[in-house]
């Protein structure tokens, strides 16, 4: 790592500072330095930008360029995108690799299977009448198909569960989700799915942090993740899952609200 003062001022008026990520090092165009959206860090790496696209201040006009530098302390400014180079950060500001989307999806799937199985067992008594109606309808439909009789009318399955029972199902599912995620994130910084995939939740831009996450951070993060699922607000859950595919810091909605990131430990 090369020396550069940490704490550069914000971008000059009228210029738009780039989001956090890896940019050409102002001190060495063959390397990249991490910009956290406000200032340069001390973390550098070999440049992933093709040699033809590397350019420092004062390069000839018309030469392909990834970024341009403003006056005064060197700051990264977005310019033409570089072919084949991701604009997403691959590591936290202190150099710890961020979890890839597929690993996060796999960890989420494991957690969903655990919570879903426990929730199904706990709420099974509320579904007895519904299951009995489905079994009766299926048997009648199969019998009609064999004999050539008209198929039976489809009953209103939703009306077979009272509003009170539906509310209890939501509350039980929500409570199980909170009871699963809260202790694991508070004590281990990771759920069972995350631990199985080698992932850990850390404060934003503090990938090397080893302390426990604050209760407020854990509560906000878990609440925003669990509540839409318990209320069957699938569109919010899908949006939450997909946002890391293009977010500069690979954060989800619950990461953004709690100011956390997920790193890969192995």
Backbone bond lengths (Angstrom), bond angles and torsions (degrees), N, CA, C in turn:
res aa  C-N    CA-C-N  psi(-1)  N-CA   C-N-CA  omega(-1)  CA-C   N-CA-C  phi
1 X - - - 1.465 - - 1.521 109.76 -
2 X 1.343 116.95 134.07 1.455 121.16 178.82 1.511 109.76 -93.88
3 X 1.355 116.34 158.09 1.461 120.76 -176.78 1.514 111.38 -79.70
4 X 1.317 115.94 138.07 1.465 122.63 171.58 1.516 106.16 -156.43
5 X 1.317 118.81 136.50 1.470 119.35 -178.64 1.518 110.61 -59.01
6 X 1.331 116.60 133.60 1.457 121.56 175.97 1.525 108.04 -91.64
7 X 1.314 117.06 135.44 1.454 120.11 -179.68 1.503 112.85 111.11
8 X 1.342 117.69 27.30 1.459 120.80 178.17 1.517 110.01 -56.07
9 X 1.345 117.90 147.93 1.472 119.14 179.59 1.508 110.65 -68.30
10 X 1.338 117.09 165.98 1.470 119.40 177.70 1.513 111.23 -65.30
11 X 1.326 115.98 172.87 1.462 120.75 -177.49 1.520 110.85 -61.06
12 X 1.331 117.94 146.16 1.467 120.64 177.48 1.522 110.44 -59.18
13 X 1.339 118.52 154.28 1.474 121.20 179.69 1.519 111.35 -55.19
14 X 1.321 114.50 139.79 1.456 119.67 177.20 1.507 114.21 88.08
15 X 1.351 118.61 -5.73 1.453 120.83 178.43 1.528 108.39 -113.77
16 X 1.330 115.85 150.55 1.465 120.42 -176.30 1.521 109.60 -106.76
17 X 1.309 117.66 112.46 1.461 121.41 179.64 1.518 110.51 -69.11
18 X 1.320 115.71 143.65 1.461 120.52 -179.22 1.521 110.34 -72.25
19 X 1.352 118.33 156.77 1.464 121.09 175.99 1.515 110.40 -70.32
20 X 1.330 116.15 167.03 1.452 120.37 179.55 1.519 112.09 -56.52
21 X 1.304 116.52 140.29 1.464 120.94 -179.52 1.516 110.65 162.60
22 X 1.328 116.26 -174.19 1.460 122.52 -179.78 1.526 109.83 -91.15
23 X 1.342 116.23 130.43 1.457 122.72 -178.50 1.527 109.23 -134.50
24 X 1.347 117.75 162.33 1.465 119.78 176.31 1.527 111.06 -54.45
25 X 1.317 116.77 134.02 1.459 122.61 179.90 1.531 108.98 -69.62
26 X 1.342 118.52 124.70 1.464 119.93 178.70 1.520 113.49 -59.93
27 X 1.343 117.39 -20.75 1.458 120.95 -178.37 1.520 113.47 -96.97
28 X 1.330 117.16 -12.76 1.467 120.41 -177.38 1.524 108.40 -158.02
29 X 1.337 117.56 106.78 1.467 120.54 -175.14 1.527 111.99 -69.25
30 X 1.331 118.23 -10.60 1.459 120.86 178.33 1.530 112.23 -87.29
31 X 1.339 116.15 -2.83 1.459 120.37 179.98 1.522 109.42 -125.59
32 X 1.343 116.22 167.39 1.449 122.29 175.44 1.516 109.09 -119.51
33 X 1.337 115.82 148.14 1.461 121.38 179.27 1.528 108.31 -124.57
34 X 1.340 116.98 145.56 1.470 120.19 -176.97 1.524 110.53 -82.71
35 X 1.345 115.76 125.57 1.467 124.42 175.53 1.517 107.42 -105.82
36 X 1.352 118.91 122.12 1.466 120.92 -173.86 1.520 113.50 -89.35
37 X 1.341 116.58 12.54 1.455 120.45 -178.85 1.510 112.59 96.11
38 X 1.361 116.04 -10.24 1.456 121.14 -179.64 1.518 111.96 -135.28
39 X 1.337 116.19 -37.92 1.453 120.22 -177.87 1.520 110.29 -152.59
40 X 1.333 115.35 163.89 1.459 120.79 175.64 1.525 110.19 -74.15
41 X 1.343 117.22 143.63 1.462 121.15 170.22 1.530 107.98 -97.13
42 X 1.317 116.93 -179.24 1.463 120.92 178.07 1.532 111.54 -93.73
43 X 1.318 117.80 3.40 1.459 121.25 -176.88 1.523 111.27 -87.52
44 X 1.341 115.91 126.67 1.455 121.31 177.92 1.520 109.89 -128.42
45 X 1.323 115.27 165.17 1.457 121.22 177.31 1.526 107.92 -154.61
46 X 1.329 116.19 168.54 1.459 120.44 175.62 1.524 109.29 -63.02
47 X 1.325 116.78 140.57 1.459 121.13 -176.69 1.521 111.51 -65.59
48 X 1.350 115.74 134.70 1.462 121.49 174.55 1.530 110.94 -95.94
49 X 1.331 116.88 -0.68 1.460 121.49 179.80 1.527 109.08 -82.39
50 X 1.340 119.15 131.19 1.466 120.62 176.66 1.520 111.10 -53.10
51 X 1.339 116.25 144.71 1.458 121.43 -175.08 1.520 112.07 -54.67
52 X 1.340 117.37 -35.40 1.461 120.91 -177.77 1.518 112.62 -65.70
53 X 1.347 117.23 -17.05 1.453 120.25 -176.59 1.520 112.38 -104.66
54 X 1.341 118.03 2.07 1.456 120.31 179.87 1.520 109.87 -82.53
55 X 1.301 115.48 136.71 1.457 119.30 -177.80 1.512 109.80 -156.66
56 X 1.291 117.71 131.40 1.453 122.36 175.34 1.512 109.66 -100.17
57 X 1.350 117.32 -178.63 1.459 120.03 178.59 1.517 111.05 -59.51
58 X 1.335 117.06 139.29 1.452 120.96 176.54 1.500 114.48 83.82
59 X 1.329 118.78 12.03 1.458 120.71 179.26 1.523 109.02 -68.34
60 X 1.341 117.71 156.49 1.460 121.07 -177.47 1.519 111.91 -58.83
61 X 1.314 116.40 142.28 1.465 120.94 178.91 1.514 110.08 -63.95
62 X 1.319 115.84 142.95 1.455 120.89 177.35 1.504 113.46 90.27
63 X 1.342 117.50 -12.39 1.472 119.62 178.17 1.527 108.72 -73.95
64 X 1.346 118.83 138.73 1.472 120.29 179.42 1.520 110.51 -54.82
65 X 1.330 116.39 139.07 1.456 120.31 -175.83 1.510 110.84 -139.11
66 X 1.344 116.72 142.21 1.452 121.17 175.28 1.520 110.50 -87.45
67 X 1.331 117.29 -43.53 1.451 122.21 -177.15 1.520 109.75 -145.43
68 X 1.304 116.75 156.35 1.459 121.62 173.97 1.512 108.27 -117.42
69 X 1.304 117.45 156.48 1.455 121.20 -177.96 1.515 110.35 -110.67
70 X 1.329 116.82 140.18 1.450 121.66 179.54 1.509 110.95 -85.23
71 X 1.315 118.38 178.03 1.445 121.94 179.19 1.516 111.53 -71.69
72 X 1.327 117.75 161.43 1.457 121.91 179.27 1.515 110.35 74.60
73 X 1.346 117.58 -149.43 1.466 121.12 179.48 1.519 110.55 -55.74
74 X 1.310 115.89 135.30 1.466 120.02 -175.28 1.511 110.69 -62.98
75 X 1.325 116.57 128.51 1.456 123.15 178.31 1.511 108.57 -131.78
76 X 1.325 119.27 144.86 1.455 120.45 -179.75 1.523 110.99 -81.45
77 X 1.321 117.27 133.72 1.454 121.89 175.17 1.509 109.31 -124.29
78 X 1.333 114.94 135.76 1.455 118.99 -179.04 1.520 109.67 -68.62
79 X 1.323 116.27 137.23 1.456 121.78 175.18 1.505 107.04 -135.40
80 X 1.326 118.94 -143.23 1.462 120.68 -179.23 1.513 110.17 -65.22
81 X 1.342 120.20 137.97 1.457 122.23 179.04 1.512 111.35 -65.64
82 X 1.328 115.66 147.63 1.461 121.21 179.68 1.516 108.73 -94.17
83 X 1.341 118.71 124.75 1.466 121.00 -178.36 1.521 111.62 -56.32
84 X 1.325 116.63 131.93 1.456 121.77 173.96 1.509 114.69 78.56
85 X 1.355 119.53 2.33 1.457 121.70 -179.11 1.521 109.32 -111.68
86 X 1.337 117.27 123.90 1.455 122.04 -177.50 1.523 110.74 -71.47
87 X 1.339 116.76 140.50 1.450 121.11 174.91 1.520 111.49 -88.09
88 X 1.346 117.86 -0.13 1.454 121.61 178.07 1.520 110.37 -86.63
89 X 1.327 115.96 145.63 1.455 120.33 174.20 1.522 109.29 -67.69
90 X 1.322 116.82 141.42 1.461 120.84 176.79 1.521 111.86 -101.92
91 X 1.334 116.80 -5.25 1.457 121.10 -178.62 1.525 109.04 -150.51
92 X 1.331 115.94 163.20 1.460 120.51 173.91 1.521 109.22 -71.41
93 X 1.326 116.63 172.92 1.463 120.32 -178.32 1.521 112.21 -61.45
94 X 1.344 117.34 -25.91 1.467 119.29 178.97 1.529 112.57 -100.04
95 X 1.333 116.32 18.21 1.457 120.07 167.16 1.511 118.32 90.76
96 X 1.331 119.85 11.78 1.467 121.66 179.37 1.532 108.64 -91.03
97 X 1.345 118.55 130.28 1.473 120.64 -177.13 1.531 112.39 -59.53
98 X 1.330 116.08 134.54 1.459 120.78 175.90 1.528 110.22 -80.29
99 X 1.315 116.25 149.57 1.460 120.95 179.31 1.515 110.14 -67.80
100 X 1.315 116.94 138.44 1.454 121.82 175.21 1.520 111.02 -74.07
101 X 1.342 115.67 160.54 1.468 119.60 -176.49 1.520 111.87 -61.98
102 X 1.317 118.04 -41.51 1.461 120.69 -177.23 1.521 111.49 -64.70
103 X 1.329 117.69 -38.33 1.468 119.91 178.28 1.522 110.17 -66.74
104 X 1.327 116.83 -40.22 1.461 119.26 177.76 1.524 110.88 -65.38
105 X 1.343 116.53 -39.44 1.467 119.91 178.59 1.521 110.97 -64.08
106 X 1.335 116.92 -40.58 1.465 120.39 179.36 1.524 110.48 -65.13
107 X 1.330 117.36 -43.83 1.461 120.64 177.95 1.526 110.68 -61.75
108 X 1.344 117.06 -41.48 1.457 120.81 178.26 1.520 112.65 -63.98
109 X 1.341 115.83 -36.81 1.464 119.95 178.46 1.526 110.58 -65.10
110 X 1.323 116.97 -42.94 1.470 120.55 178.42 1.530 110.32 -61.15
111 X 1.330 116.30 -46.16 1.466 120.14 179.59 1.527 111.34 -63.01
112 X 1.334 117.03 -40.13 1.469 120.75 -180.00 1.521 111.35 -64.52
113 X 1.331 116.77 -38.10 1.465 120.02 178.19 1.531 110.90 -65.58
114 X 1.335 116.57 -40.51 1.469 119.83 179.79 1.528 109.96 -65.81
115 X 1.333 116.29 -52.52 1.472 120.28 -178.23 1.533 110.89 -64.95
116 X 1.334 116.97 -41.25 1.455 120.53 -179.54 1.517 113.04 -63.19
117 X 1.331 116.60 -41.26 1.471 120.30 -179.90 1.523 110.65 -65.26
118 X 1.334 116.82 -46.54 1.471 120.17 -179.90 1.532 109.97 -64.08
119 X 1.319 117.03 -41.41 1.469 120.60 -179.55 1.526 111.47 -64.95
120 X 1.332 117.15 -39.55 1.455 120.68 179.47 1.524 111.23 -63.11
121 X 1.335 115.88 -44.12 1.467 119.91 179.28 1.533 110.27 -63.66
122 X 1.358 116.07 -41.77 1.462 119.86 -176.60 1.532 112.42 -70.02
123 X 1.330 117.67 -30.19 1.473 120.70 -177.11 1.525 113.15 -100.83
124 X 1.310 117.23 3.37 1.466 120.88 -177.03 1.528 113.57 -54.04
125 X 1.348 119.91 -39.99 1.474 118.88 179.73 1.532 113.75 -58.56
126 X 1.324 118.06 -28.76 1.467 120.76 -179.01 1.526 112.07 -74.28
127 X 1.321 116.44 -15.68 1.471 120.05 -175.62 1.528 112.97 -103.61
128 X 1.331 117.97 3.56 1.472 119.77 -175.14 1.521 112.24 -58.06
129 X 1.324 117.67 -49.57 1.466 120.96 -179.23 1.525 110.43 -62.84
130 X 1.326 116.45 -39.65 1.464 120.60 -179.73 1.524 110.61 -65.24
131 X 1.344 116.81 -45.85 1.461 120.15 179.30 1.519 111.52 -62.45
132 X 1.343 116.37 -39.15 1.468 120.07 179.18 1.528 110.20 -64.05
133 X 1.333 117.88 -40.75 1.460 121.66 179.76 1.526 111.10 -66.22
134 X 1.328 116.36 -40.09 1.471 120.09 178.64 1.526 109.95 -65.19
135 X 1.333 117.11 -41.98 1.465 120.77 -179.93 1.527 110.63 -63.74
136 X 1.334 116.83 -42.93 1.469 120.47 178.73 1.526 111.43 -64.02
137 X 1.336 116.44 -44.80 1.462 120.78 179.88 1.526 110.76 -62.38
138 X 1.317 116.84 -43.60 1.469 120.62 -179.25 1.524 111.15 -63.06
139 X 1.350 116.54 -43.68 1.464 120.34 178.92 1.525 111.50 -62.97
140 X 1.336 117.02 -42.53 1.461 120.79 179.14 1.526 111.36 -64.69
141 X 1.326 116.90 -41.78 1.462 121.50 -179.89 1.526 111.29 -64.39
142 X 1.330 117.52 -41.05 1.458 120.85 179.50 1.523 110.89 -67.30
143 X 1.342 116.51 -39.15 1.466 120.80 178.49 1.530 110.48 -65.01
144 X 1.342 116.69 -40.77 1.467 120.70 178.97 1.521 110.76 -65.16
145 X 1.315 116.72 -37.39 1.469 120.40 179.77 1.519 111.00 -65.80
146 X 1.333 117.12 -37.43 1.472 120.38 -179.06 1.527 111.83 -71.07
147 X 1.345 116.66 -35.32 1.468 119.90 -175.74 1.526 113.22 -94.95
148 X 1.302 117.73 -6.17 1.456 120.94 -178.59 1.509 113.79 81.09
149 X 1.312 118.19 11.56 1.464 121.83 179.48 1.530 109.76 -77.97
150 X 1.328 118.07 160.29 1.473 120.91 177.77 1.533 109.88 -61.65
151 X 1.330 117.14 143.80 1.474 119.29 179.31 1.524 110.99 -67.31
152 X 1.310 118.62 149.94 1.465 120.78 -179.83 1.527 110.94 -71.08
153 X 1.324 115.91 155.19 1.465 120.67 176.97 1.526 109.09 -68.13
154 X 1.317 115.94 140.00 1.471 120.35 179.86 1.518 109.41 -74.42
155 X 1.333 117.04 121.50 1.469 119.46 -180.00 1.527 111.29 -72.23
156 X 1.306 115.75 162.78 1.471 121.89 176.87 1.526 108.36 -83.46
157 X 1.327 115.91 89.57 1.463 120.09 -176.01 1.526 112.13 -63.06
158 X 1.344 117.00 -34.61 1.461 119.89 -177.67 1.530 111.71 -62.49
159 X 1.355 116.14 -31.00 1.468 119.79 -177.98 1.520 112.20 -76.98
160 X 1.325 116.54 -8.67 1.466 119.47 -177.75 1.523 112.10 -81.71
161 X 1.334 118.18 -6.52 1.458 120.97 175.64 1.526 107.70 -117.28
162 X 1.298 116.62 123.10 1.463 120.94 -177.37 1.525 110.85 -66.37
163 X 1.334 115.46 160.84 1.460 120.63 178.20 1.514 111.93 -59.73
164 X 1.340 115.84 -37.28 1.465 119.64 178.44 1.518 112.27 -63.91
165 X 1.347 115.38 -42.59 1.466 119.00 178.57 1.528 111.09 -65.76
166 X 1.331 116.47 -39.23 1.461 119.27 178.36 1.534 111.02 -62.64
167 X 1.323 116.95 -40.68 1.462 120.89 177.96 1.522 110.97 -63.73
168 X 1.346 116.25 -41.98 1.468 119.82 178.70 1.527 111.34 -63.46
169 X 1.333 117.00 -38.20 1.467 120.17 177.50 1.526 110.40 -61.95
170 X 1.338 116.20 -43.44 1.471 120.16 178.80 1.529 110.58 -62.02
171 X 1.333 116.46 -45.76 1.462 120.39 -178.10 1.521 111.90 -64.59
172 X 1.331 116.43 -42.24 1.466 119.96 179.92 1.526 110.31 -65.41
173 X 1.337 117.12 -44.44 1.472 121.06 179.42 1.518 110.86 -62.22
174 X 1.331 116.65 -42.40 1.462 121.05 178.95 1.529 111.18 -64.16
175 X 1.330 116.65 -44.68 1.461 120.60 -179.10 1.524 111.73 -63.04
176 X 1.336 117.14 -40.78 1.465 120.44 179.80 1.525 110.29 -66.63
177 X 1.337 116.71 -41.46 1.462 119.62 178.04 1.519 112.06 -61.49
178 X 1.327 117.31 -44.60 1.466 121.10 179.05 1.526 110.68 -66.05
179 X 1.336 116.78 -42.17 1.462 120.58 -179.10 1.524 112.18 -65.88
180 X 1.320 117.14 -26.26 1.469 120.70 178.01 1.528 111.31 -79.80
181 X 1.329 116.80 -50.69 1.458 120.78 -172.37 1.529 114.04 -75.97
182 X 1.329 117.44 -41.58 1.461 119.98 -173.66 1.531 114.23 -58.10
183 X 1.344 119.03 -54.82 1.468 118.34 -177.34 1.531 113.07 -63.47
184 X 1.334 117.17 -40.58 1.465 119.19 -178.87 1.531 111.26 -63.46
185 X 1.330 117.16 -45.56 1.464 119.58 -178.35 1.522 111.37 -68.81
186 X 1.314 117.27 -36.28 1.464 120.20 179.64 1.528 111.62 -69.25
187 X 1.320 117.11 -45.39 1.474 121.05 -174.58 1.521 112.37 -85.04
188 X 1.336 117.52 -43.82 1.463 121.02 -173.90 1.532 114.03 -107.90
189 X 1.335 116.98 -14.20 1.464 119.63 -175.73 1.516 112.10 72.03
190 X 1.329 117.20 14.90 1.462 121.63 -177.58 1.522 109.63 -163.08
191 X 1.333 116.21 146.87 1.458 121.62 173.70 1.529 109.10 -83.63
192 X 1.326 116.38 178.03 1.466 119.96 177.81 1.524 110.94 -59.55
193 X 1.346 116.83 -43.09 1.459 120.26 178.48 1.512 112.20 -61.62
194 X 1.324 117.18 -42.59 1.466 121.20 178.78 1.523 111.40 -64.78
195 X 1.323 116.19 -43.92 1.472 119.09 179.64 1.525 110.62 -62.32
196 X 1.332 116.72 -39.53 1.465 120.09 179.45 1.527 111.10 -64.27
197 X 1.339 117.20 -30.42 1.469 121.71 -178.26 1.519 112.80 -97.27
198 X 1.323 117.82 2.42 1.455 120.66 178.69 1.514 113.64 73.92
199 X 1.342 118.00 34.80 1.456 122.33 -178.67 1.524 110.76 -112.60
200 X 1.327 115.14 159.00 1.464 119.86 178.30 1.520 109.48 -150.96
201 X 1.334 116.39 143.66 1.458 122.20 176.83 1.525 108.74 -89.59
202 X 1.328 116.39 130.57 1.469 121.32 179.99 1.527 108.79 -132.44
203 X 1.343 117.34 161.28 1.471 118.87 173.58 1.523 110.40 -61.13
204 X 1.318 116.77 150.12 1.459 121.10 -178.37 1.526 111.44 -54.99
205 X 1.359 115.15 129.20 1.468 123.55 178.16 1.521 113.49 66.54
206 X 1.348 117.91 15.65 1.470 121.14 178.17 1.525 109.20 -126.98
207 X 1.326 115.13 62.70 1.458 119.39 -176.19 1.511 114.61 -64.16
208 X 1.320 117.21 -24.58 1.474 120.50 -178.64 1.526 112.86 -90.20
209 X 1.323 117.60 1.83 1.467 120.86 179.69 1.523 110.18 -62.42
210 X 1.318 116.56 135.88 1.476 121.35 -178.39 1.528 112.84 -115.87
211 X 1.324 117.10 -10.40 1.460 119.46 -179.47 1.509 112.73 -74.68
212 X 1.319 115.79 170.32 1.458 120.70 177.90 1.523 110.96 -71.85
213 X 1.328 115.37 147.53 1.456 120.14 174.97 1.522 109.18 -69.82
214 X 1.342 118.96 141.44 1.473 120.83 177.56 1.524 110.81 -61.37
215 X 1.334 115.77 150.69 1.459 120.02 179.34 1.522 111.77 -58.06
216 X 1.339 116.79 -38.17 1.466 119.16 -179.43 1.526 111.04 -62.94
217 X 1.326 116.60 -40.91 1.466 120.81 178.96 1.525 110.70 -64.33
218 X 1.324 116.05 -45.98 1.465 121.15 -178.72 1.529 110.19 -63.25
219 X 1.323 116.62 -43.86 1.464 120.41 -176.56 1.524 111.04 -64.56
220 X 1.331 117.64 -45.16 1.468 120.74 179.67 1.520 110.37 -62.53
221 X 1.333 115.90 -45.41 1.463 120.54 -177.05 1.527 111.46 -62.33
222 X 1.327 116.43 -46.61 1.463 120.89 -177.00 1.526 111.28 -70.61
223 X 1.321 116.79 -40.33 1.469 120.49 -178.00 1.527 111.06 -60.69
224 X 1.334 116.64 -44.77 1.466 120.02 -178.22 1.523 111.72 -69.68
225 X 1.325 117.89 -25.02 1.463 121.17 178.58 1.530 111.94 -84.75
226 X 1.333 117.64 -41.83 1.467 121.57 -172.16 1.527 112.58 -81.88
227 X 1.333 117.72 -41.27 1.469 120.39 -172.58 1.525 113.71 -59.60
228 X 1.356 120.85 -47.91 1.474 118.97 178.47 1.520 113.16 -58.59
229 X 1.341 117.34 -36.64 1.462 120.21 178.39 1.513 112.09 -66.00
230 X 1.341 116.90 -41.92 1.464 120.29 179.41 1.520 111.48 -65.59
231 X 1.346 116.82 -32.68 1.466 121.14 -179.32 1.524 112.85 -89.94
232 X 1.346 116.55 4.45 1.468 123.07 -179.33 1.533 111.80 60.31
233 X 1.328 116.93 33.50 1.469 121.29 175.28 1.530 107.62 -88.36
234 X 1.337 114.65 74.01 1.461 120.76 -171.87 1.525 112.99 -61.15
235 X 1.336 116.91 -33.90 1.456 119.17 -176.53 1.526 111.25 -63.60
236 X 1.350 117.14 -36.08 1.463 120.22 177.55 1.523 110.84 -69.64
237 X 1.325 116.29 -39.87 1.459 119.99 178.74 1.519 111.09 -64.09
238 X 1.340 116.85 -44.03 1.467 120.83 179.07 1.524 110.55 -62.92
239 X 1.344 117.47 -43.80 1.464 120.97 178.49 1.521 110.62 -61.83
240 X 1.320 116.61 -41.98 1.465 121.66 179.25 1.529 111.00 -60.14
241 X 1.322 115.77 -41.33 1.468 120.66 -178.14 1.528 111.42 -70.74
242 X 1.332 118.04 -35.51 1.465 121.09 -172.45 1.530 114.06 -85.84
243 X 1.324 118.10 -25.23 1.466 120.75 -175.33 1.527 113.74 -53.79
244 X 1.354 121.24 -38.68 1.477 119.66 -179.84 1.525 114.07 -61.46
245 X 1.330 117.98 -15.12 1.459 119.74 179.97 1.530 111.76 -65.68
246 X 1.331 117.54 -26.04 1.462 119.13 -179.05 1.533 113.60 -129.43
247 X 1.324 118.36 -7.06 1.466 119.13 -179.67 1.531 110.06 -67.71
248 X 1.351 118.22 137.49 1.475 120.74 -176.70 1.517 114.18 -56.61
249 X 1.336 117.68 -34.34 1.460 120.95 179.74 1.526 111.99 -102.96
250 X 1.327 117.69 10.58 1.467 123.42 179.79 1.530 112.17 57.93
251 X 1.328 116.36 40.16 1.458 121.12 -178.83 1.520 111.51 -100.25
252 X 1.326 115.64 149.89 1.458 123.12 173.77 1.529 108.71 -91.26
253 X 1.341 116.96 178.87 1.455 120.42 175.43 1.521 110.96 -60.96
254 X 1.363 116.75 -42.97 1.461 118.01 -179.14 1.526 111.71 -72.66
255 X 1.335 118.39 -26.21 1.467 120.35 171.58 1.521 110.83 -65.56
256 X 1.339 116.24 -46.13 1.463 120.79 -177.70 1.526 110.89 -62.51
257 X 1.337 116.57 -43.08 1.462 120.17 -178.65 1.530 111.54 -66.32
258 X 1.341 116.52 -38.60 1.467 120.91 -177.58 1.520 112.80 -93.27
259 X 1.353 117.65 -4.25 1.468 122.97 -177.37 1.535 110.75 56.83
260 X 1.339 114.51 56.07 1.462 121.13 178.41 1.531 109.69 -126.88
261 X 1.314 115.12 166.65 1.463 123.14 171.54 1.519 108.01 -138.26
262 X 1.326 115.62 160.68 1.458 120.74 178.12 1.514 108.14 -112.42
263 X 1.339 116.20 124.41 1.469 120.88 -178.17 1.518 109.59 -110.77
264 X 1.325 114.88 159.09 1.460 121.63 178.19 1.523 108.50 -104.40
265 X 1.327 116.54 123.05 1.455 121.64 -175.69 1.512 113.38 -91.19
266 X 1.342 117.19 -16.35 1.462 118.52 -179.23 1.532 109.46 -152.74
